[in-house]
């Protein structure tokens, strides 16, 4: 009998083996063949650099905000490739190049996955880093060819490809050693490999978009969400980034989104946020009308108006940071959010909502309340929505929160208790409002 415990395979060996085919598919795309043979034009090359800058900015975002100790060594030793990309993009700025908006949109979608999953699971970020750091080796091979074909001299426009020059290989080896010590457990290795696969898949999409004829390109919103139809979204890159960041903050604050709606829900968060961002250009009356319409639609599908109210506040804040000169326009979104809040307060005021939320957490218990925070507030808000005339506001919510295959009996009892308490408070408020003054 063999009692020996098998030694886990090193993560770098697994990453090389399990992403080899994905790597080959990217290199075989028309875009990379054109990059390698010198037939790619400057607009395509600049678009690729811009997409990479979006991805590296997402990595920087996670490294700056994550508290995971395993990431600390990478914060200290990774070269600043974003600075090299910025230097290259400055060189191309002002040349009137028509960068591919579709490719950059795809980069923003991939960057969102890096931010959300990288903050939640450090091994995911390390898998993404494996792909981005590994590309530095390929850059050395391409640098001279790109410089010749595009007439780039003195390193202008090729700083990213040049990287650290002769030290690039040493840097890659040091990165590999750090990965071996950081990603040991099989489950973490699996996460890193899945992340690397997602990165290669995303880069493949970007490369394919860059070589896609203009006539074959999707509507802008469909680059964010394939199911979104053809409605308008913001055309401004800074607003788009702000819309995605606001969606991520709302998504993170309310785990209910992820539990119930998954990746499809995240895609609609992207497209809805980008639509709301462009809405700010219109007059207040139209903004209010459109927000009320969306709020009713979402509330009838299991998303109480409270969620949109708070998302609008996040969106306004992110947009002001991105484009402070447009603060007056973005204030319309905050005004629309306040309109939703007023409607809710006509049924349940903020103090009542908070009291019901706290009571739910007490009944559900600390462990379960932490898994799905704000559940009590969502239940109470849905009751207020129904009282305000939104058919299905509660019936679209309660069955999911009362699923015995998903939740324990005491949780389901807490759900019904809070719904009943919310109904009683609303009824008492209505009765008090209808009583004649003495």
Buried (B, 14 or more C-beta within 10 A) or exposed (E): EEEEEEEEEBBBEBBBEBBEEBBEBBEEBBBBEBBBEEEBEBBBBBBBBBBBBBBBBBBBBBBEEBEBEBBEBBEEEBBEBBEBBBBBBEBBEEEEBEBBBBBBBBBBBBBBBBBBBBBEBBBBBBBBBBBBBBBBEBBBEBBEBBBEBBEBEEBBBBBBBBBBEEEBEEBBEBBBEBBEEBBEEEEBBBBBBBBBBBBBEBBBBBBBBBBBEEEEBBBBBBBBBEEBEEEEBBEBBBBBBBBBBBBBBBBBBBBBBBEBBEEEBBBBBBBBBBBBBBBBBBEBEEBBEBBBEBBBEBBBEBBBBBBBBBBBBBBBBBBBEBBEEBEEBBBBBBBBBBBBBEBBBBBBBEEBBBBBBEBBBEBBBEEBBEBBBBBBBBBBBBBBBBBBEBEBBBEBBBEBBBEEEEBEEEBBBBBBBBBEBBBEBBEEBEEEEEEEEE
